[in-house]
Amino acid sequence: MNNELNATHDPKLRSWVASANEAGCDFPIQNLPFGRFRPAGSGEPFRIGVAIGDQVLDLKATGLVHTDDMNVLMAKSPTERQTLRAAISAGLAEGSEQAPEWAKALLAQSAAEMTVPCRIGDYTDFYTSVHHATTVGKQFRPDNPLLPNYKWVPIGYHGRVSSIGVSGQRFKRPQGQTKAPDAATPSFGPSKRLDYELELGFLVAQGNALGEPIAIAEAEAHLFGVTLLNDWSARDIQAWEYQPLGPFLSKNFASTLSPW
């Protein structure tokens, strides 16, 4: 990940993939996100693809990489990843000599099955919006919605990796304990207040040794990219279980991640 603009972000760039040049296209040549795909219904292993227009480019078929493992790609240095992006951009640009061969490596996104972009070993969900923290806090602590530590330390919790799925999946409504304000004891049943939260997910490319901190100035070099995350929440279960250690069953039943 690199927040500095370079030649691959030039707004004048156009692609030989016609759909990438259409107004309002989600995946113009300036975007080029990575994902994992396979032909729908094929049962084949997932492989690394790059979105361009309404197509997916099979990256291994271009010869630019020699693996189907996204985590191998993520582990490369920032310089190597930037060099790869430049090569992908050049190969997809109008007038590219690779166009005839790379055209054979395209698959319509409508004909592709997507999955989560990579293997996820662990993840932490952070409160990063003071407005969101205040709004949710009012549901549980109307008189004191924003606790004093919020503005001083990162507030987060570890989620359940095994329940992360690709966006668009179906999942069962969670069940758990809830307690009405006028009830003497809690009751058990399906959640009646299922909620969603649109969030940004940051994928870490290179980690660090246990106990070895990463300096803030070096943090960006450890990031691979940004994606969209839906943090599903059972608010009624959360209100009863979150004290004193935070959410548990109200948050670990499903998190859905963009495939790109």
N, C-alpha and C positions, 0 to 999 in steps of 0.2 A: 504494500500500500504506500502511495506517495501523494501528498496533497499538492505538490507542485505541478502546474500544467506543463505539458510538453507537446511535441508535434502530433502525438496521437489524439489530442483533444482539440485540434484545430477545427473550428466550426465550418471551415470551407471544405473539409474532407468529404468525399463522396465514395460510395462503394459500388462495385460491380454487382452486388446483390441488390436488386432494384428496390425491394421492400424496405431496405435500410435507409433509403433516401426519402421516403414518404413523410409528409408533415405529421407530427404527432407520434411518430414511431417510438416505441419504448426502447428499442435496441438499435440506434444508429451506430455508425462506425466509431463514434467518439465514446461509446459506452463499453461494449465488449466484456460483459460479465462471464465468469466461469460457472459451470454447473456440471452435474452428472446425469447422463441420459442413456436410453437404449430405445430401439424401435418398439413401439407399444405392442404388447402381446407376444414379444419374441422370447422372453425369458433369458435373454443374453445377459452377460455381466454388464454392469453399468460402466460407462467410460466418460472421460472428460470431454465436455463440449463448451463452445463459446457461442453465446447468442448474438446473432446478426440479423436484423430485420425480423422476418417471421420464420427464420431458419435456425438450425443448430449446426455449427461446424465441428466435425469430429477432429479433435486436436491431434490425436495420435496418427490419424490418416494423413495429416498434412506433413508428417515427419518432423514437426517442431518439438514433440515430446515422444518419449518411448515408454510411457507408463499409462495405465488407466487409473492409477491411485492418486487422487487429489491431494492426499496428505504428503506424498512425496514431492509434489509440486509446491505445496505450501512451505515445505521445509527448506526450499532454496533461498538463497540470499536475496535481499531487495534488488541488487544490481542484476542478478540473473532473471528475476521476475519482470523487471522493467525491460530488459532486453527481449524477453519472450513477448511481452505486450507489443513492443515496437515491431517485431517480426509479424505478429498476427495482423496488426493494423496495416502494415505495408502489403501483406498478401491479400487483404480484402479490399484494398483501395482500387479505385478506378484505374485502369491501365496496367494492373499488376500482371506480371508474367505467369504467376501461379494460378490465375483465375481458371484456366481450363481444367487443371488437375484438381484444384480445390473444390470446384463445382461438384465433383463426384463425391466429395466428403460432406455434402450438405444433406440435412434431413429436415423436413418441415416440422416446426414445433408442434403442429396439430397432430403429427404422427409419432410423437416422441412421448415416452414415459419418463418422468423426472423423479428424482429422489433427493434426499438432503445432500447438500454440496460436498460433505466430507464426513469422515468419522469424527465424532465429538467425544472426547474423553471426559470432559467436565464442563460445567458452565455455571456462571454466577449471574443472577438477575439484580441489577442496581436500580435504585431510585435516583434518577438524574434530573427530574423536573420538579421544581419547588411547587408549581401549580398542581401537578398530579399528586404529589405527596400530601399537599394540603387538602385536596378534594377527597382523596381516599381516607385520610386521617379523620375527616369530619364524620365519616360513616361509623367509625369506631370510638372516636374521642371528640365529640362535638365541642367540648369546652377547651380542648388542648390538642388540636389536630396536628400541629407540627412540633415534634419533640426537639429539645434543644441541641442534640448531637447532630441533627440533620445537616446543618450548615458547616460542620467541622470535619466529619469523617464520612467516607463512602458508606452508604447504607445498602446492604444487599443480602441475599440469601442464596445458598446453593440449591439448584433445582435437580430434578431427576432426568438424567440423560436418556434413560431407556424409554421415556415417553415423548421424546422429540420426534416429530414426523414432518413430512413435507406438506406444504400448504395445499389445502384442498382435500385432505384426508377426512374420514369420518371417525368419530370416537364416541364412546358411551358417556352419557351424562353421569357425573360423579355422585356417589352417595357418601353420606357422613352424618355426623351429629350436628344439630342446630338447636338453639335454645331461644324461644320467644321471651321477650321481656317480662311477660306476666306468667311464664311457666315455672313451676317449681323444679322440674328436671328436664334435661335435654331429650330430644327425640331423634330417631334415626330414619333417614330416607333420602331420596334423590334431591339434589340441589334445585331450588326454585329461583335462584338469583345467579344464573350463569352469566359471566361477563367476559369481555375481551379487552385486550390492551395492545394497541399497535406500538411496537418498539423497534429500536435499531439493534441489530446483533453485530458485534465485532468479532471476527474470526481471527484467533491468534495463530500466527504462522510458526514462529520459533519461540519455544518456551524458555524457562530458566531453571537452573539447578535449585533443588529444594534449599531454602534459606538464603538464596542469593537474589537480592532485589534488583529490579530493573530501574535505572534512572529515568526520570520523566523525559529527559532530552533524548533518550534512546528508545522510548516506548513505541513510537510510530514504526520503527524498523522491524518490530515484532508482530505487526499487524498485517494480515493478508488481504482483508477486504471487509466490506460492510454489506449487510443484508437486512431484510425485514423479518421481524419476529412477531408472532401473535401469542401473547401470554394469557392463556385462558385461565379464568379464576372463578371459583365458586364462592361468591361473596358471603352468603349466609353461613356456610361452613367455616369460612375464614374468620368471621366475626367471633365465633365461639372458641376456635382452637388456637388463634395466633398468639395469645398471651400465655407465658411470658417469652417464648423463644421464637415467635414468628410463624409464618405459614408452613403447613405441612401437606395434608391431604387435599386442601383447598386449591393447591397450586401444582401438584405433581402428576395430575392425570393426563395432561396434554399441553404441549407447546408446539406450535406449527411454524415452520421456517420456510421462507421463500427458497425455491430451488436455485436461484441465481444469486 
